[in-house]
Amino acid sequence: DRQAIGSGWQGHRVSAAHGGHVYTVVPDGRLLYYRYDGVTWTTQAREIGQGWGGFRWVSVSRFGQIYALREDYSLVVYVHDQSLGFYQSHTLSGAFDYPRIFAGGNNCIYAVNSAGQLLYWYHDDNYVWQHQALPLGQGWGIFSSLASSGNGEIYGVRASDGALVYYRHGGDRIVVNNGVGVVLTFGWAGLAVIAAGR
């Protein structure tokens, strides 16, 4: 069941990581950090960066690993420590000029191209790509929102009827339900999925 745990998030670009870690870029470009323990917010609106409003897209894959897409479509990953202090960044090779892009779990990126094809990237801990633009399937342009919780799990909100649909891939193919998405529930029209990668 859905449960409201906050308000006033309009205009924020929000992403979440496994363990209740939530990051948001607010309209003035500040990067804020929150932590939710399943009952209450233990950390709220702690500022950990400025100038993030200039990125086309920002998302977290796990606690401490944040991806950002520059204006020139280059992709950079920022890394922070347990104290939320950033200590390194890496620009990844390639250009990510896609209509939709979202982060997966550790070291994973997904994108949907203009033809509706879902593509997958994975880099090692040295930020070298091990998979690049690996095709996972067609027909992904039907979703108004997409997110991954890691482990190859992908959730999408179907634009036509507001259904929340679940997929899971292993390697280069969808492995759950013979490759067909599993409808979990309806009523998600107008909502964005913010999955907690792990």
N, C-alpha and C positions, 0 to 999 in steps of 0.2 A: 504494500500500500504506500501511496505517496504521503509524505509528511512535510509540512512547511518547517524549515529550520532557520529561516532568516528572511529579511525583506530589504528593499532599497538597493537591489543589485542591478537595476536597469542601467544599460549603457556600459556595463562592465564586461570585459572579455575574461571568462572564467574557465579554468581547467583544474583537474583534481588528480591526485596521486594516491595509490594504495596506502592505507593507514590514516585516512582522514585529513590529508594535507591538501589544502585548497589555495590556489594562486589566482589573482585577478589583476588585470591591467585596468585601471580606472581612467576616465576620460582625460585627466590631466597628465597621463603618461606614467604615473607612479605604479610600481609593482608591489602589491600587497600580499601578505601571507596570512592564512588562517589555519587553525587546526580544530577539527571536530572529532570528539572521542566516541561518538555514537549516542551521546546523551546531551552534551552541551559543547559550546565553543570554548576551548581552553586557551586559544590564542585568536585575537581578532584584529584585523587591519594593521598588522605590523609592516611598516614600510621597509622593503629590502632592496629597492632600486628605483631609479628615475630614468626618464627618457625612453621608456618602452612603448610609448604611443606611436613612434615612427615605424614600427614593424608592421608588415602586412598581416602577420599571424603569429600568435604565441601559444605554446602548449607545453605541458609537462608530461613526461613519460613515467617518471618515478621521482620520489623525494630527492631533491638536489640536482635534477637534470631537466633543464628547460630548453626547448627549441624555439627559435625565432626566425622568421622569414623577412629578410631585408627587402627594401624597395626594388633592388635589382634581381630579386628571386633567388639570391644565394641563401643558404641555410646555415645557421650558426647554432651551436649548442653551448649553453652556459652551465657551469657546475658550481654548486655551493656546498658548504660543509654543514655539519649539524647545528652550528650556530647561525646559519643563514647568511654567512659571508661568502660572496663569490670569490673564487680563487683561480679559475681558469676558464677559457673559452676556446672553441675549435670551429673553424669554418669547414664545412663538409663539401666535398666536390660535387659538382653538378648544379643545374638550375631547376627550380621547382615552380615553374609557371603552370599551375594547375587550378581548375575551378574550385577544388576542395582538397584540403590536406589535413591530416590528423595524426597524432602520435599514438603509438601502441605502448607496450610495456618497455622493458629495458632495451634501449638502442634501436627501436623500431619506428618507422614512419610509413604511413599509407597516403595515397593520393588517388583521386578519381579524375581521369582526364576528360576532355570535351566529348569523347565518344561514349562515356559512361563506363569505361573499363577501370577496375580496381587494380592498383599497382602497389607493390610492397618493397620496402628497403630495410636492410638490417646492417648495422656496423658493429665492429668489435670494440673492445675497450680502448683501443688505440685510435678510434674514430676513422677506421678504414672500412669502406663498404665491403661486405661479404655477399650481399644480394642487392641488386639495383634494378628498380622498375620491373620486378617480377610480376607478371600478370596473374591475377587470382580469379578473374571472371568479368563478365559483361553485365550490363543492366543496372549499374549502381547509381545512375543519374536520377533514379526515382525517389531518392531519399532527400529530405529537407535537412537532416542532421545525421552525422555519423560520428562514432567514437569507439575506442577500443579500451578494454579493461586489462589488456595484456594476455599472454598465453594463447595468442591467436584468436581471441574472442572479440567480435565486432557487434555493435548494436547500431541500428538505424531506425529513424522515424520516417515511415513511408508517407510521402507528401499527399497521396491521393486519399487516404482514409485515416491518417493519424496512428497507424499501427506501429508498435514497437517490435522490431524484428531482430532476432539473434542469429548470428553465424559464428562458425569457428573454422579456422583453416589450419592445416598442417603442411608446411612446405608450400607448394604451389597450387594447392587445391582446397576447396571447402570440404570439410570432412564430416560435418554434422548433418543429419537428416538428408543424406544422399545429395548434398550440395544445395538443398533448398532451404531458405531461411525459415526459422521457427517463429511464428507470431506469438509473442508473450502476452500482449494485452493491447487494448485500444485506448483512445483518449489522449494521445500525445501530440495532437495537432497544435502547432504554435509553440511547442516546447523544444528545447535543445537537450540532447543527451550529453552529459559530462561524466564519462566513465573514469574510474580510478585505476589507472594503469599500475601494474605490479611487476 
